[in-house]
Structures are given as C-alpha cells and as structure tokens.
Amino acid sequence: MAHPPTLNAAQTLLEAGADQAIALVCDDEQVSYAALRQRVRRAAGAWAALGLRRGERVVVLAPDSIDWVVAYLGVIWAGGAAIGVNPRLSMAELGPILEESAVRFVWHEADSTTALVSLVTGMAQAPSLVADDLDDPRWSRAVGQAGEIEPLLQDAEAPALWIGTSGTTGASKGVVHAQRVVLQAHSFAAGVMGLTAADRLYASSKLFFAYALGNSLLAGLRAGATVILDRQWPEPERVLAMVLRHRPTIVFCVPTLYSRMLQNGVAQRFAGQGVRHFVSAGESLPGAVRSAWRAASGVDIVSGYGTSETLCLMLYSQNDQGLLQPTPGTEVRFAPDADPALPRRIWLRSGTVALGYWKRPEAQADGFEDGWYCPGDMFLRREDGSLEFAGRNDDLLKISGRWVSTLWVEQALSQAAGASVLQLAVIGVATDEGLTALSLLVQAAAGQQCMAAQRIDTGMAALPAYRRPRWVHWVEALPLTATGKLQRVRLKAMHQAALATR
C-alpha cells in the first residue's frame, strides 16, 4: 500500500476545507477552515516554544471543544503524538496511563488543576501541566507570543496519535496510529454515506473515543465538511437538542443510546430534521432497535464495525439481518487453516490500521502482522460473501456438544423483548458439574418489569434447548464503559453476586 514518503497528519486533515467554510461548531462558537488552520499553526508554535520535541506525547484531557481540537491538532502539527483521554477518569485511573505512556505534557482545563498537581507530584517522569485557564497564563501566553509554524513533515509510518482501547474485556491498551491514518479517514463516510463538504457531522460519543474521533472529526475535516462538537455528556434529550439546534446531516451514536432514545420517546422527534444517515457502532446493534428506529424517525441506521486499532469503521451493514461487508478501501481475509463452517477471527487491512500497541508484545504478536490487524471478534462468512458477527472469541461456547454464540442468544432475546427491555447480556459460566451453561442478565425498561419478564420467557421458549440460559438475573443496570459499551469483564462477577442472593 503506497503512501507519501513524508506528511503531517494535521496538515493533511485541514487542507481540503474551503477558507470560508465552517470547520467546527460548538455551542455558540464556530470557526472557519482558514481560522482553524491559523489557530492550529499558532498552537503548534506554542507547543514548540514549550519544548515539545518530535514524537513526544501530549495528553489532551478536557471536554470536547474547539480549543480541544486546536490543542490536539497543534501537537501533531508540531511533530508530537496527541492522546485524547476521558476527562471523567479518576486520578487513580489516569495515573497509570500517564506513567506507562511517558507523557511529556497534559493539556487540561482549570477545574482539574488541583487534582492533577497532586497526581503528578512524586512521579518519576512527571508530565508538565498546561492549563487552558485565564488564571494560569502559561498556555495563553505561549499561544499569544508564538509565531505560526510550518508543519513538521514526518515519515508516513511515524506516530501521530494514540487511542486507548475501550476496556470492555480488561485493561485498556495504548494503540499507536501513524501519520497516514488520516489519508483514508473518510473512506466509510464518503464511500458509504456520500459525505461531501456540504455535510454536517455530529457524534454523541466524545473525541477520546475512536468512533467519534475517526469517523466524525477526522473524516469530516478530511472532506472539508462541518463537525459539530458538544461539551456535555450525551443523554437522549441532549442528543435531540443538538440535532434540533445544529441540524447535522450525519449522526453517529451507540446502540445503547439509540435504545434509550426509543425508550424515552424522543426518537420520533428526529423525523424530518434533515438527518440523511444515522450510524451505530461500538457494539452490535439489535435488529429490534434498528427496525424501531426506522419506524420512529423514518431513517435507517447504518450499523458499522470498527475498533480502536482501526480508528475508522471497517465493516458496515444496511440490512435488518446485520450482515456486514467491507467499507471502501478495506481488505478482509480469514486464516487459511480455520474451519469455514465455524465463526472465525478475521484479518483487516486499511490505511487506518494502527502500528500496534504500546508495550504489549504478546497482544502485538497476536493482533498485528505486516499491516494487517486481527481483532478478537468472530465472524461467519455467508455464501454471498457477507459476514455475520458472532461476538468475541471467548463468546463462542460449546454447550451440549454444539457451538453457541452468546451474541446470537442476545439478539434473539432482544428481538423478543422489544422495548420492554433496556439492555441484556448473555455470558457462559461453569456449572457445579463443571459444564458450561448460559446466564442472562437483563435490565427492564422503567415500569415494564412484568411485560419484560413475559417476553423474555416467550423468547427463551422459542430457542433450542442448548441455547436457553439456565439462569435469568434481573438487574438494576448493566455496567458500561465511559464510551457507552457493555463492560463484559464485570458480568461474571454480577452473575455470582446474583446467585449468592438467591
């Protein structure tokens, strides 16, 4: 796969937008492409003046904003590697990230200064804190005094940005992306949804999440379109308010949020608001949610598959069966010795595939090879060449001598429960006899416990016996990551706790 010998990812992102076109919108503020390029050049000059050197890492720790984007792209423009981090992390969670990744600077807002000072005091390699704060003039003075500098061109394979994995199945890993990641960042949005400079993109997820960063911000800027940002955390009413106010044409959300918007009764209000495409990713989209959303809003949901390691969506589905096909520019292959009758891991290749993990040699060897990436998820190839998602490799279980995907059971029960259930999960657990059985953890929608129980019973009765959960636990809520994905690593402990109370 040929790439230019040298480039700068931030410069490449900003070169397509017309000078007077609006690049970013956040609350009452907006900035044109001409103004954004100028601000990023000046921010890069500030980073250089503060001593940032080629390849050094900078954490951007703040709610989404235009200033966030300027600081982030300024790091890359100046030759550093930018890392967006969830501003809601506790200091206990943030500390190991800063230490392991040997961060040089942390760019943050005033309200986190006291906690950050306490955190970095005593660190062997403490990062310098740079506050975007009028009471702490270091950053504003550096920006004000800095000249606009030219982008530092680097090899296409040089690091440009890092993403933290979502932590759904364990500890987060640092994923290192190269400068070339931006070249195809708009392949999904342009190739599947017809993204042009006239579009307005809005992601309910935040920019520290690969889904929003790659598919909304980077894709939108690469196409010269307008990207809408929001400092606030996404709730159903907030997402609706953003759509009504800013009129995006492409909206990115996660399945849990689509489900909540249906439950809260706001989904119908998206009808006729000018949204051409709704996109779902982060985890599997239940067919019941997809069909209910179409009925409520009049617009289908395009379901996508991507990871932190691919940054952008690699596979997508536009059918009710959820069958997937590669996005433009994505190559897919299976291991040649795998049984084609069973779900298998796949290998993906695209210009947005990461260089690999930071200090995770075993995971690196398992997941990356010669520009290809192999996620831990399993797929079946249908006769027509489409792919059926079957969950992670540890979600495929042998029960009564037959292979069972917990994802398939979840989809069947979700379809049966409809709007009576807010969320459910199925896991494999060991029985007292040493066998494997299924456990269902389910959260009913508010006020619909009886209806949910009836529909779950009906759905389970329709399943083959070997696919029926042995245990059903009704829970107040299921654990989610900061990005809104189900935190599966905690589910077995929930099952055990539920058993102990019986």
Secondary structure, 3 states (H helix, E strand, C coil): CCCCCEECHHHHHHCCCCCCCEEEEECCEEEEHHHHHHHHHHHHHHHHHHCCCCCCEEEEECCCCHHHHHHHHHHHHCCCEEEECCCCCCHHHHHHHHHHCCCCEEEEEHHHHHHHHHHHCCCCCCCEEEEEECCECHHHHHHHHCCCCCCCCEECCCEEEEEECCCCCCCCCEEEEEHHHHCCCCHHHHHHHCCCCCCEEEECCCCCCHHHHHHHHHHHHHCCCEEEECCCCCCHHHHHHHHHHHCCCEEEECHHHHHHHHHCCCHHHHCCCCCCEEEECCCCCCHHHHHHHHHHHCCCEEEEECCCCCCCCCEEECCCCCCEEECCCCEEEECCCCCCCCCEEEEEECCCCCCEECCCHHHHHHHEECCEECCCEEEEECCCCCEEEEEEHHHEEEECCEEEEHHHHHHHHHHHHHHHEEEEEEEEEECCCCCEEEEEEEEECCCCHHHHHHHHHHHHHCCCHHHCCCEEEECCCCCECCCCCECHHHHHHHHHHHHHCC
